[in-house]
Amino acid sequence: MNQIAPAGDLRAWIAEHLDPLQDHAVEGAARRSDFDLTPAGPADAVRREPTPAAVLIGLVERKAGLSVLLTRRADTLRSHTGQVALPGGRQDPGERPWETALREAHEEIGLEPRFVSPVGLSTPYETGSGYLITPVVGFVRR
């Protein structure tokens, strides 16, 4: 029989398996990338220093357990229309990853930052479109 772990135990376990919140994305740390399988990228690709960005992996606390907060990109956007995504975007100068994730979630879906408790950072991910995305994991209360 499957047992649901108490919320406090699960919260602690998740936090233990993440990088701590820091002022900036982990520089020089291991990262995942669109280039993992093709390190040079497409023949015509020009690699440049990626633009820092952050997304919120919002774990929504519900009676039945946790669920992940996802958004659907508007059909009117120039790129990636209609795609399911995590709320997030480009990091402003001087902004910490969790500040970016909370600001973007507020701008995109109206999620008030006071309802989110960030617990840690996941492995940064470099995209082929030139972003270094830091996933910020946080618990979202009802």
N, CA and C atoms as an extended XYZ file, in Angstrom:
426
Properties=species:S:1:pos:R:3:atomname:S:1:resname:S:1:resid:I:1 pbc="F F F"
N         0.843       -1.167        0.000 N   MET     1
C         0.000        0.000        0.000 CA  MET     1
C         0.899        1.245        0.000 C   MET     1
N         0.589        2.202       -0.856 N   ASN     2
C         1.357        3.446       -0.913 CA  ASN     2
C         0.970        4.359        0.237 C   ASN     2
N         1.970        4.902        0.874 N   GLN     3
C         1.754        5.845        1.958 CA  GLN     3
C         2.240        7.218        1.510 C   GLN     3
N         1.514        8.253        1.806 N   ILE     4
C         1.948        9.618        1.510 CA  ILE     4
C         2.751       10.106        2.711 C   ILE     4
N         3.987       10.556        2.415 N   ALA     5
C         4.853       11.053        3.491 CA  ALA     5
C         4.271       12.343        4.052 C   ALA     5
N         4.456       12.564        5.339 N   PRO     6
C         4.010       13.840        5.923 CA  PRO     6
C         4.680       15.001        5.192 C   PRO     6
N         3.948       16.092        5.007 N   ALA     7
C         4.446       17.238        4.245 CA  ALA     7
C         5.780       17.740        4.769 C   ALA     7
N         5.946       17.813        6.077 N   GLY     8
C         7.199       18.297        6.655 CA  GLY     8
C         8.378       17.407        6.298 C   GLY     8
N         8.168       16.082        6.307 N   ASP     9
C         9.232       15.146        5.952 CA  ASP     9
C         9.616       15.303        4.488 C   ASP     9
N         8.637       15.424        3.637 N   LEU    10
C         8.892       15.569        2.205 CA  LEU    10
C         9.585       16.894        1.913 C   LEU    10
N         9.158       17.930        2.548 N   ARG    11
C         9.782       19.260        2.376 CA  ARG    11
C        11.262       19.193        2.751 C   ARG    11
N        11.567       18.577        3.892 N   ALA    12
C        12.956       18.465        4.348 CA  ALA    12
C        13.776       17.618        3.387 C   ALA    12
N        13.213       16.514        2.914 N   TRP    13
C        13.930       15.638        1.980 CA  TRP    13
C        14.251       16.373        0.684 C   TRP    13
N        13.285       17.111        0.157 N   ILE    14
C        13.514       17.869       -1.079 CA  ILE    14
C        14.599       18.919       -0.860 C   ILE    14
N        14.507       19.677        0.210 N   ALA    15
C        15.491       20.725        0.491 CA  ALA    15
C        16.899       20.148        0.618 C   ALA    15
N        17.029       18.961        1.217 N   GLU    16
C        18.341       18.324        1.379 CA  GLU    16
C        18.976       17.941        0.050 C   GLU    16
N        18.169       17.758       -0.983 N   HIS    17
C        18.670       17.299       -2.274 CA  HIS    17
C        18.845       18.436       -3.283 C   HIS    17
N        18.782       19.662       -2.825 N   LEU    18
C        18.968       20.830       -3.690 CA  LEU    18
C        20.207       21.594       -3.268 C   LEU    18
N        20.695       22.453       -4.172 N   ASP    19
C        21.758       23.378       -3.805 CA  ASP    19
C        21.134       24.468       -2.944 C   ASP    19
N        21.900       25.025       -2.007 N   PRO    20
C        21.352       26.088       -1.165 CA  PRO    20
C        21.082       27.356       -1.964 C   PRO    20
N        20.170       28.167       -1.464 N   LEU    21
C        19.921       29.463       -2.082 CA  LEU    21
C        21.192       30.293       -1.937 C   LEU    21
N        21.594       30.926       -3.026 N   GLN    22
C        22.805       31.744       -3.025 CA  GLN    22
C        22.513       33.059       -3.704 C   GLN    22
N        23.463       33.978       -3.618 N   ASP    23
C        23.277       35.272       -4.262 CA  ASP    23
C        23.216       35.161       -5.775 C   ASP    23
N        23.939       34.213       -6.338 N   HIS    24
C        24.005       34.070       -7.789 CA  HIS    24
C        23.962       32.598       -8.152 C   HIS    24
N        23.702       32.329       -9.422 N   ALA    25
C        23.734       30.951       -9.893 CA  ALA    25
C        25.131       30.397       -9.617 C   ALA    25
N        25.201       29.116       -9.435 N   VAL    26
C        26.467       28.482       -9.120 CA  VAL    26
C        27.400       28.603      -10.320 C   VAL    26
N        28.435       29.437      -10.157 N   GLU    27
C        29.372       29.654      -11.252 CA  GLU    27
C        30.400       28.532      -11.265 C   GLU    27
N        30.647       27.999      -12.445 N   GLY    28
C        31.625       26.933      -12.587 CA  GLY    28
C        31.102       25.575      -12.148 C   GLY    28
N        29.888       25.520      -11.661 N   ALA    29
C        29.315       24.253      -11.207 CA  ALA    29
C        28.856       23.440      -12.409 C   ALA    29
N        28.638       22.176      -12.155 N   ALA    30
C        28.119       21.318      -13.214 CA  ALA    30
C        26.782       21.869      -13.677 C   ALA    30
N        26.544       21.759      -14.964 N   ARG    31
C        25.265       22.186      -15.509 CA  ARG    31
C        24.862       21.234      -16.610 C   ARG    31
N        23.595       21.186      -16.849 N   ARG    32
C        23.048       20.425      -17.959 CA  ARG    32
C        22.909       21.388      -19.123 C   ARG    32
N        22.741       20.821      -20.333 N   SER    33
C        22.729       21.698      -21.489 CA  SER    33
C        22.077       21.039      -22.685 C   SER    33
N        21.534       21.876      -23.565 N   ASP    34
C        21.072       21.390      -24.867 CA  ASP    34
C        22.249       20.820      -25.656 C   ASP    34
N        23.485       21.157      -25.257 N   PHE    35
C        24.680       20.743      -25.976 CA  PHE    35
C        25.290       19.459      -25.413 C   PHE    35
N        24.640       18.820      -24.452 N   ASP    36
C        25.215       17.618      -23.847 CA  ASP    36
C        25.496       16.526      -24.875 C   ASP    36
N        24.595       16.336      -25.817 N   LEU    37
C        24.785       15.278      -26.813 CA  LEU    37
C        25.561       15.745      -28.039 C   LEU    37
N        25.541       17.045      -28.300 N   THR    38
C        26.305       17.612      -29.415 CA  THR    38
C        27.051       18.834      -28.891 C   THR    38
N        28.205       18.607      -28.227 N   PRO    39
C        28.913       19.688      -27.539 CA  PRO    39
C        29.191       20.916      -28.396 C   PRO    39
N        29.440       20.741      -29.678 N   ALA    40
C        29.725       21.894      -30.535 CA  ALA    40
C        28.444       22.555      -31.012 C   ALA    40
N        27.327       21.889      -30.831 N   GLY    41
C        26.060       22.419      -31.325 CA  GLY    41
C        25.985       22.268      -32.836 C   GLY    41
N        24.955       22.836      -33.469 N   PRO    42
C        24.856       22.782      -34.924 CA  PRO    42
C        26.079       23.451      -35.556 C   PRO    42
N        26.406       23.040      -36.757 N   ALA    43
C        27.601       23.566      -37.440 CA  ALA    43
C        27.591       25.084      -37.541 C   ALA    43
N        26.417       25.699      -37.659 N   ASP    44
C        26.341       27.150      -37.807 CA  ASP    44
C        26.117       27.888      -36.483 C   ASP    44
N        26.132       27.141      -35.366 N   ALA    45
C        25.877       27.763      -34.054 CA  ALA    45
C        27.100       28.555      -33.584 C   ALA    45
N        26.842       29.704      -33.005 N   VAL    46
C        27.894       30.509      -32.396 CA  VAL    46
C        27.640       30.503      -30.895 C   VAL    46
N        28.547       29.884      -30.145 N   ARG    47
C        28.376       29.822      -28.692 CA  ARG    47
C        28.818       31.148      -28.100 C   ARG    47
N        28.011       31.697      -27.234 N   ARG    48
C        28.346       32.927      -26.540 CA  ARG    48
C        28.013       32.734      -25.066 C   ARG    48
N        28.439       33.679      -24.259 N   GLU    49
C        28.130       33.602      -22.828 CA  GLU    49
C        26.614       33.639      -22.666 C   GLU    49
N        26.027       32.647      -21.997 N   PRO    50
C        24.568       32.614      -21.874 CA  PRO    50
C        24.029       33.718      -20.966 C   PRO    50
N        22.806       34.125      -21.236 N   THR    51
C        22.100       35.129      -20.440 CA  THR    51
C        21.487       34.444      -19.215 C   THR    51
N        21.748       34.938      -18.013 N   PRO    52
C        21.165       34.325      -16.814 CA  PRO    52
C        19.632       34.450      -16.793 C   PRO    52
N        18.984       33.391      -16.374 N   ALA    53
C        17.532       33.353      -16.251 CA  ALA    53
C        17.183       32.407      -15.101 C   ALA    53
N        15.936       32.436      -14.679 N   ALA    54
C        15.489       31.536      -13.617 CA  ALA    54
C        14.030       31.170      -13.841 C   ALA    54
N        13.678       29.976      -13.401 N   VAL    55
C        12.288       29.517      -13.440 CA  VAL    55
C        11.901       29.041      -12.050 C   VAL    55
N        10.621       29.079      -11.775 N   LEU    56
C        10.104       28.587      -10.502 CA  LEU    56
C         9.530       27.188      -10.706 C   LEU    56
N        10.078       26.235       -9.967 N   ILE    57
C         9.445       24.922       -9.882 CA  ILE    57
C         8.592       24.994       -8.621 C   ILE    57
N         7.353       25.430       -8.818 N   GLY    58
C         6.441       25.639       -7.707 CA  GLY    58
C         5.762       24.343       -7.325 C   GLY    58
N         6.016       23.883       -6.117 N   LEU    59
C         5.371       22.680       -5.596 CA  LEU    59
C         4.163       23.136       -4.784 C   LEU    59
N         2.998       22.925       -5.353 N   VAL    60
C         1.758       23.403       -4.753 CA  VAL    60
C         1.272       22.377       -3.734 C   VAL    60
N         1.091       22.851       -2.518 N   GLU    61
C         0.653       21.973       -1.441 CA  GLU    61
C        -0.875       21.844       -1.480 C   GLU    61
N        -1.332       20.608       -1.693 N   ARG    62
C        -2.758       20.304       -1.753 CA  ARG    62
C        -3.062       19.158       -0.775 C   ARG    62
N        -4.319       18.975       -0.470 N   LYS    63
C        -4.694       17.901        0.460 CA  LYS    63
C        -4.238       16.541       -0.048 C   LYS    63
N        -4.302       16.318       -1.355 N   ALA    64
C        -3.934       15.025       -1.928 CA  ALA    64
C        -2.427       14.872       -2.109 C   ALA    64
N        -1.661       15.922       -1.852 N   GLY    65
C        -0.208       15.863       -2.031 CA  GLY    65
C         0.283       17.070       -2.808 C   GLY    65
N         1.471       16.957       -3.355 N   LEU    66
C         2.071       18.060       -4.096 CA  LEU    66
C         1.783       17.955       -5.586 C   LEU    66
N         1.658       19.103       -6.230 N   SER    67
C         1.589       19.146       -7.685 CA  SER    67
C         2.529       20.257       -8.144 C   SER    67
N         2.926       20.220       -9.409 N   VAL    68
C         3.856       21.207       -9.952 CA  VAL    68
C         3.073       22.285      -10.696 C   VAL    68
N         3.434       23.533      -10.438 N   LEU    69
C         2.791       24.682      -11.071 CA  LEU    69
C         3.346       24.857      -12.482 C   LEU    69
N         2.478       24.784      -13.477 N   LEU    70
C         2.864       24.975      -14.871 CA  LEU    70
C         2.016       26.073      -15.484 C   LEU    70
N         2.536       26.693      -16.531 N   THR    71
C         1.775       27.710      -17.257 CA  THR    71
C         1.646       27.277      -18.709 C   THR    71
N         0.783       27.942      -19.437 N   ARG    72
C         0.664       27.737      -20.885 CA  ARG    72
C         0.958       29.072      -21.535 C   ARG    72
N         1.936       29.071      -22.426 N   ARG    73
C         2.345       30.311      -23.087 CA  ARG    73
C         1.253       30.771      -24.056 C   ARG    73
N         1.013       32.066      -24.081 N   ALA    74
C        -0.054       32.654      -24.893 CA  ALA    74
C         0.169       32.391      -26.383 C   ALA    74
N        -0.925       32.275      -27.099 N   ASP    75
C        -0.865       32.058      -28.546 CA  ASP    75
C        -0.400       33.301      -29.300 C   ASP    75
N        -0.331       34.437      -28.638 N   THR    76
C         0.050       35.690      -29.296 CA  THR    76
C         1.549       35.989      -29.209 C   THR    76
N         2.311       35.139      -28.502 N   LEU    77
C         3.745       35.383      -28.355 CA  LEU    77
C         4.490       35.060      -29.650 C   LEU    77
N         5.675       35.688      -29.809 N   ARG    78
C         6.469       35.475      -31.022 CA  ARG    78
C         7.051       34.076      -31.108 C   ARG    78
N         7.416       33.506      -29.976 N   SER    79
C         8.017       32.173      -30.013 CA  SER    79
C         7.422       31.290      -28.916 C   SER    79
N         7.488       30.002      -29.163 N   HIS    80
C         7.030       28.989      -28.208 CA  HIS    80
C         5.557       29.164      -27.825 C   HIS    80
N         4.745       29.609      -28.757 N   THR    81
C         3.331       29.825      -28.471 CA  THR    81
C         2.651       28.517      -28.063 C   THR    81
N         1.783       28.629      -27.088 N   GLY    82
C         0.970       27.501      -26.655 CA  GLY    82
C         1.707       26.429      -25.871 C   GLY    82
N         2.998       26.582      -25.669 N   GLN    83
C         3.744       25.549      -24.955 CA  GLN    83
C         3.472       25.600      -23.452 C   GLN    83
N         3.554       24.448      -22.844 N   VAL    84
C         3.461       24.354      -21.390 CA  VAL    84
C         4.853       24.678      -20.857 C   VAL    84
N         4.928       25.508      -19.822 N   ALA    85
C         6.221       25.978      -19.323 CA  ALA    85
C         6.171       26.218      -17.826 C   ALA    85
N         7.341       26.386      -17.262 N   LEU    86
C         7.469       26.842      -15.882 CA  LEU    86
C         7.513       28.361      -15.916 C   LEU    86
N         6.932       29.042      -14.944 N   PRO    87
C         7.026       30.503      -14.941 CA  PRO    87
C         8.472       30.926      -14.697 C   PRO    87
N         8.924       31.902      -15.464 N   GLY    88
C        10.291       32.374      -15.292 CA  GLY    88
C        10.726       33.240      -16.454 C   GLY    88
N        11.958       33.706      -16.400 N   GLY    89
C        12.477       34.546      -17.463 CA  GLY    89
C        13.859       35.082      -17.148 C   GLY    89
N        14.248       36.075      -17.923 N   ARG    90
C        15.574       36.684      -17.845 CA  ARG    90
C        15.809       37.324      -16.482 C   ARG    90
N        17.020       37.134      -15.987 N   GLN    91
C        17.415       37.695      -14.697 CA  GLN    91
C        17.884       39.136      -14.902 C   GLN    91
N        17.336       40.059      -14.126 N   ASP    92
C        17.763       41.457      -14.181 CA  ASP    92
C        19.100       41.610      -13.467 C   ASP    92
N        19.913       42.610      -13.856 N   PRO    93
C        21.199       42.839      -13.181 CA  PRO    93
C        21.001       43.018      -11.671 C   PRO    93
N        21.853       42.339      -10.899 N   GLY    94
C        21.792       42.437       -9.443 CA  GLY    94
C        20.731       41.579       -8.797 C   GLY    94
N        19.929       40.901       -9.576 N   GLU    95
C        18.843       40.079       -9.056 CA  GLU    95
C        19.354       38.656       -8.786 C   GLU    95
N        18.890       38.070       -7.703 N   ARG    96
C        19.235       36.695       -7.382 CA  ARG    96
C        18.245       35.758       -8.073 C   ARG    96
N        18.651       34.510       -8.342 N   PRO    97
C        17.776       33.598       -9.090 CA  PRO    97
C        16.368       33.478       -8.509 C   PRO    97
N        16.255       33.362       -7.171 N   TRP    98
C        14.913       33.201       -6.587 CA  TRP    98
C        14.112       34.495       -6.687 C   TRP    98
N        14.783       35.631       -6.705 N   GLU    99
C        14.061       36.890       -6.903 CA  GLU    99
C        13.497       36.945       -8.327 C   GLU    99
N        14.292       36.501       -9.288 N   THR   100
C        13.827       36.452      -10.682 CA  THR   100
C        12.620       35.532      -10.813 C   THR   100
N        12.747       34.323      -10.263 N   ALA   101
C        11.663       33.340      -10.383 CA  ALA   101
C        10.370       33.858       -9.755 C   ALA   101
N        10.472       34.478       -8.592 N   LEU   102
C         9.277       34.998       -7.920 CA  LEU   102
C         8.693       36.192       -8.673 C   LEU   102
N         9.556       37.069       -9.177 N   ARG   103
C         9.076       38.235       -9.943 CA  ARG   103
C         8.363       37.778      -11.211 C   ARG   103
N         8.976       36.856      -11.922 N   GLU   104
C         8.389       36.380      -13.174 CA  GLU   104
C         7.075       35.636      -12.930 C   GLU   104
N         7.005       34.823      -11.870 N   ALA   105
C         5.754       34.124      -11.558 CA  ALA   105
C         4.651       35.121      -11.237 C   ALA   105
N         5.011       36.199      -10.573 N   HIS   106
C         4.025       37.233      -10.265 CA  HIS   106
C         3.569       37.926      -11.552 C   HIS   106
N         4.513       38.278      -12.427 N   GLU   107
C         4.172       38.948      -13.680 CA  GLU   107
C         3.358       38.049      -14.613 C   GLU   107
N         3.713       36.783      -14.680 N   GLU   108
C         3.087       35.874      -15.644 CA  GLU   108
C         1.733       35.332      -15.195 C   GLU   108
N         1.613       34.990      -13.919 N   ILE   109
C         0.371       34.341      -13.474 CA  ILE   109
C        -0.242       34.985      -12.236 C   ILE   109
N         0.359       36.088      -11.758 N   GLY   110
C        -0.205       36.783      -10.610 CA  GLY   110
C         0.054       36.111       -9.279 C   GLY   110
N         1.022       35.191       -9.223 N   LEU   111
C         1.338       34.512       -7.969 CA  LEU   111
C         2.082       35.473       -7.048 C   LEU   111
N         1.488       35.779       -5.912 N   GLU   112
C         2.097       36.680       -4.945 CA  GLU   112
C         3.307       35.999       -4.303 C   GLU   112
N         4.471       36.645       -4.298 N   PRO   113
C         5.671       36.043       -3.716 CA  PRO   113
C         5.504       35.595       -2.271 C   PRO   113
N         4.621       36.231       -1.517 N   ARG   114
C         4.454       35.866       -0.105 CA  ARG   114
C         3.871       34.460        0.068 C   ARG   114
N         3.317       33.891       -1.009 N   PHE   115
C         2.761       32.545       -0.942 CA  PHE   115
C         3.783       31.465       -1.286 C   PHE   115
N         5.025       31.875       -1.603 N   VAL   116
C         6.059       30.925       -2.021 CA  VAL   116
C         7.197       30.919       -1.005 C   VAL   116
N         7.618       29.724       -0.623 N   SER   117
C         8.780       29.546        0.260 CA  SER   117
C         9.878       28.839       -0.530 C   SER   117
N        10.835       29.604       -1.093 N   PRO   118
C        11.924       28.958       -1.836 CA  PRO   118
C        12.770       28.098       -0.893 C   PRO   118
N        13.142       26.897       -1.362 N   VAL   119
C        13.928       25.996       -0.518 CA  VAL   119
C        15.293       25.664       -1.099 C   VAL   119
N        15.510       25.901       -2.381 N   GLY   120
C        16.816       25.596       -2.953 CA  GLY   120
C        16.827       25.724       -4.457 C   GLY   120
N        18.018       25.483       -5.005 N   LEU   121
C        18.237       25.595       -6.443 CA  LEU   121
C        18.553       24.224       -7.020 C   LEU   121
N        18.106       23.990       -8.232 N   SER   122
C        18.443       22.762       -8.921 CA  SER   122
C        19.564       23.046       -9.918 C   SER   122
N        20.007       22.034      -10.619 N   THR   123
C        21.124       22.164      -11.554 CA  THR   123
C        20.815       23.167      -12.655 C   THR   123
N        21.689       24.169      -12.858 N   PRO   124
C        21.472       25.126      -13.954 CA  PRO   124
C        21.451       24.406      -15.301 C   PRO   124
N        20.707       24.983      -16.240 N   TYR   125
C        20.555       24.382      -17.569 CA  TYR   125
C        20.800       25.439      -18.636 C   TYR   125
N        21.730       25.153      -19.537 N   GLU   126
C        22.024       26.070      -20.639 CA  GLU   126
C        21.234       25.650      -21.869 C   GLU   126
N        20.463       26.588      -22.420 N   THR   127
C        19.646       26.290      -23.592 CA  THR   127
C        20.385       26.644      -24.875 C   THR   127
N        19.967       26.035      -25.957 N   GLY   128
C        20.538       26.341      -27.262 CA  GLY   128
C        20.210       27.746      -27.720 C   GLY   128
N        19.214       28.358      -27.098 N   SER   129
C        18.835       29.732      -27.464 CA  SER   129
C        19.588       30.781      -26.655 C   SER   129
N        20.572       30.341      -25.838 N   GLY   130
C        21.452       31.293      -25.194 CA  GLY   130
C        21.120       31.711      -23.774 C   GLY   130
N        20.402       30.886      -23.031 N   TYR   131
C        20.085       31.210      -21.642 CA  TYR   131
C        20.689       30.171      -20.707 C   TYR   131
N        21.101       30.611      -19.532 N   LEU   132
C        21.508       29.716      -18.459 CA  LEU   132
C        20.420       29.833      -17.399 C   LEU   132
N        19.576       28.812      -17.348 N   ILE   133
C        18.389       28.839      -16.493 CA  ILE   133
C        18.680       28.150      -15.167 C   ILE   133
N        18.436       28.866      -14.078 N   THR   134
C        18.560       28.288      -12.746 CA  THR   134
C        17.160       27.946      -12.243 C   THR   134
N        16.860       26.657      -12.073 N   PRO   135
C        15.569       26.272      -11.501 CA  PRO   135
C        15.546       26.546       -9.993 C   PRO   135
N        14.522       27.238       -9.557 N   VAL   136
C        14.337       27.569       -8.144 CA  VAL   136
C        13.144       26.757       -7.653 C   VAL   136
N        13.380       25.904       -6.657 N   VAL   137
C        12.307       25.081       -6.118 CA  VAL   137
C        11.715       25.776       -4.897 C   VAL   137
N        10.396       25.894       -4.903 N   GLY   138
C         9.724       26.538       -3.790 CA  GLY   138
C         8.364       25.910       -3.537 C   GLY   138
N         7.950       25.949       -2.294 N   PHE   139
C         6.627       25.447       -1.926 CA  PHE   139
C         5.628       26.572       -1.995 C   PHE   139
N         4.494       26.303       -2.642 N   VAL   140
C         3.431       27.294       -2.810 CA  VAL   140
C         2.279       26.883       -1.905 C   VAL   140
N         1.942       27.778       -0.987 N   ARG   141
C         0.831       27.452       -0.096 CA  ARG   141
C        -0.483       27.940       -0.711 C   ARG   141
N        -1.571       27.310       -0.250 N   ARG   142
C        -2.885       27.677       -0.782 CA  ARG   142
C        -3.262       29.071       -0.342 C   ARG   142
